[in-house]
């Protein structure tokens, strides 16, 4: 059974709301994307696994462990940071392939340059939301219970805006 699309409202860098529709990717593409993300952010994923191992006491199973939310949050922030530091336009476009904006009227991948021109905070939240829609359930199953990612989304938006707006660039 196909998963239903997820609708979210994301503010652009000027404060205007945009209705996004995130369609979960099929498993074939999802596995390929996961492999690429793991290659880019392997160290961050390792840090996440280490934080879970450190939470396990004695013979207690990882799913029953009382996980340290700060350690997991730190590892997830590193994962998001790695994606932005080592990813490229192709990766971002691939991640946004099944995303529409403005209630389905704008295909994000096809209008990438126009939608995110000087609008990198919105891009960061959109990328994060793709990861959350497609891989959030996996994280919750692996680590038991809910993983609250809302604070990470805000930090990612701030970090993405500062990364792109403070760096001098030379094109050509």
NUDREN-779054 format. One record per residue (C-alpha): residue in three letters; x, y, z. Coordinates in steps of 0.05 Angstrom, whole numbers, plus 5000, padded with zeros to 4 digits. Last residue first. Example, Ala and Ser with C-alpha at 12.3 -4.5 7.8 and 13.67 -1.06 7.14 Angstrom:
! residues 2
SER527349795143 ALA524649105156 
! end
This chain:
! residues 172
UNK565056224725 UNK561956334792 UNK565756624850 UNK562556604918 UNK563556964984 UNK560656565041 UNK556156935091 UNK549456815057 UNK550256075042 UNK552655825109 UNK548556325149 UNK541956125116 UNK543555385122 UNK545355455196 UNK538955845214 UNK534555355176 UNK538254755206 UNK537455035276 UNK529955105266 UNK529254395238 UNK533554115293 UNK528754385345 UNK522954025312 UNK526453355308 UNK523053005366 UNK524652265356 UNK518551875378 UNK518751175406 UNK524150655397 UNK530950775367 UNK530550345305 UNK523050425295 UNK523251185306 UNK529251255260 UNK525750855205 UNK519351265212 UNK523451905204 UNK526751645140 UNK522151865084 UNK517952425114 UNK523652675160 UNK528852655104 UNK524253035057 UNK522753525114 UNK530253655124 UNK531053815051 UNK525054295053 UNK527554615118 UNK534454735087 UNK531455005022 UNK527155495062 UNK533355745097 UNK536855795030 UNK532256304999 UNK537056754960 UNK534556384898 UNK531055774926 UNK524755764884 UNK527956044820 UNK533955574817 UNK529854954838 UNK524155064788 UNK524054354759 UNK525754024825 UNK520654424864 UNK514654264821 UNK510254874831 UNK502554844833 UNK502054284884 UNK499454714941 UNK504755244935 UNK510554754932 UNK511354054904 UNK516053514926 UNK517552834895 UNK524253014863 UNK526553434922 UNK531752934947 UNK534352854876 UNK534753604867 UNK538653674932 UNK543353104912 UNK544353414843 UNK545754104873 UNK551253824917 UNK551853484983 UNK558153505024 UNK557054095070 UNK549454085069 UNK548853335079 UNK554353355132 UNK550553895171 UNK544253475170 UNK548052875197 UNK551653295249 UNK544953565273 UNK542452855277 UNK548352655320 UNK547353235367 UNK539953085374 UNK541652355389 UNK546552565443 UNK541753085471 UNK535952595473 UNK539852105516 UNK536451445504 UNK533251055561 UNK534450355534 UNK528849875517 UNK530049915442 UNK537549825454 UNK536549165491 UNK538849145564 UNK544648675574 UNK548649165617 UNK546549885605 UNK544850135535 UNK545350895529 UNK552550875505 UNK550450415448 UNK545250925427 UNK550251495426 UNK555051055387 UNK549650925334 UNK548551665326 UNK555951795321 UNK556451255268 UNK550851605229 UNK554852245234 UNK561051905208 UNK557351595150 UNK554552265126 UNK556152275053 UNK556251515043 UNK550151435087 UNK546451965047 UNK548151614981 UNK545850935008 UNK539451245035 UNK538051564967 UNK538950894933 UNK534350554984 UNK529051094975 UNK529351044899 UNK527750294902 UNK523050384961 UNK518550884927 UNK519251604950 UNK514451915000 UNK510552484969 UNK511953135004 UNK506853684990 UNK509054385009 UNK504554965025 UNK508555615025 UNK508256145079 UNK511756815069 UNK516957015121 UNK522057325074 UNK526656715081 UNK520956265059 UNK516255975111 UNK514455235106 UNK507454955112 UNK507254195110 UNK503053685072 UNK504952945074 UNK503352495015 UNK499951835030 UNK504051195033 UNK502850684979 UNK500050005000 
! end
